[in-house]
Amino acid sequence: MFRFRRRTFLATGVCLVALASILKLSYFRIQKYTLLPKVVAQKEKDLCKGWVTNNSISALSDNRSFIITPYFDDRVEKQTRVIGIVHHKEVKDHYCWFCCPADDVAFISKAAIEFHLDRFGFPYVVTDLICLEPSHCEPRYMALQSSGEGSDSGISPLFEIKNRQRQSTLVDFTVCISTMFGDYNNVLQFVQSMEMYKFLGAQKVVIYKNSCSQLMEKVLQFYVVEGTVEVVPWPITSYLSVSNEWHFTNDGTKIGYYGQIAALNDCVYRNMYRSRYVLLNDIDEIILPVQHMDWKTLMQNLEKQNPEIGIFLFENHIFPNNVFTFPPVHVPHSWNMVPGVNILQHVLREPNRKEIINPRKMIVDPRKVVQTSVHSVLQGIGGSVEVPADVAIVFHCRSPFQPNLPREFLIKDTILWRYNTSLIGRVNKVLQKIPFEVVK
C-alpha cells in the first residue's frame, strides 16, 4: 500500500481542513454575475457580424488585455470562461457580448475577473474572465468590451467559444509542452522525449511554439504529419516583453517565462473533453514510472489507491546534462550529427537538498482543474496526491542545479535504461526520415 500526501484546494488559497468536507466544489468563490439582455443600436448588433479571429493570442483595444480562448464551462453553471492575460492594476471591467443569431437582443454579461494567484511580481497576470451565458441560446461566438453600453472602437474580434461540442471518445494521455522559445534547437533530446512519451502512452503532444530553429521546424512537421503533435503558435513576444525568468526582476519585462502559465491553462481547457489525462511538463522532462512500464498501468494503480483524486504530482529529479555516464550506451554513429543532448548518457542524478523542496510536475484529470500553475493546481475539484519517488519521478535532464557537487555525490539511476532497445530503435527511425541535408 502506497502512502501518499494529500492536498486540498480552497478558493482562498488557504488550506482550511475543517471546510474541506463541506465544500464539494472547492474552487468556486462567491461571485456577482450580472446578465443584462438589452436591445441595442444596429451598429452594436453588427458587432456580431464581425470577423472571427483564429489567433492564439488577440489584443483588445485597451492594449492591456490579451485574449487567448473562451471556453464553455458548465461544471457548476452555464458560463463562459475566457482565458486571458491582463494588467493586474489597470484592467477593471470587461463585458461579454454573446451573439445569439436568431435574436434582436444583445446579451451582455459583466465578467467576474479572477486573477490567478501565481503572478510572481509581474504586472501582467493570467486571468479568467467569467460570464454567465444567456439561458435560452447557446452562443457560438462572443466579443469582449470594456463597456456594457457599446463598442470600444467599432472594431472588435469575435471569438469562438470552445468546448461546446464534445468528443464522444477520449484519448488516454495528452502531453502539454509550454513554451518552446529561444530558437529552440535541442533536436536529439526532443525526439528522444517524443518517442518516450509515445512509448509510455501519449497519443497527443501539444506544443506552444514561440520560436525554434529551421531543423526543429522540420522535426515538428514530421510529428504533425504523423498525427502526434499539435503546434499552437504562441506569439507572446509580439504583445509583451517577456522574461526568461519565472520571477520579476524589475527589468522592464511584463510577464514571466514567455507566458508559460497562460499556455498551460489553455492546454488544460483545450483538452478537457479530448483527453482522459493531461501531463503538464517541459520538453526536457519525462514523468517516468519506477514500478510500472507505462502511464496507463501507473495511473490505474494510482486511481485504485485514490478513487476521488484527479491531480497527481511527481517529484522533479535533476540529471545534469554535463555529467556523462561511462561506459556510454551504444547508439548509432549518425546521432552525433544531430544537435542536442543524448539523455541515455546522463543517468547520474543530483541528490535531494534538505533545505529545498523539489518542485513537481503533474498528471491531471483536466475536468477537475480550474486554474493551474506550473508545479501545482491553484483551484481544482477535490484534492491532489504527491506521488512517492519510488513509484514515479520526473526525469529532468538539464543543466545542473548543484554545479559544484563532486561526481561521487551523484546517484546512479538507470531506470531510463529499461527502455534502451525500444528508444534507440524508435529514435533512429525518426532521424532517418528527416532530410539528410537538414540534419548534417
Order of alpha helices (4+ residues) and beta strands (2+ residues): beta-alpha-beta-alpha-beta-beta-beta-beta-beta-beta-beta-beta-beta-beta-alpha-beta-alpha-beta-beta-beta-alpha-beta-beta-alpha-beta-beta-beta-beta-beta-beta-beta-beta-alpha-alpha
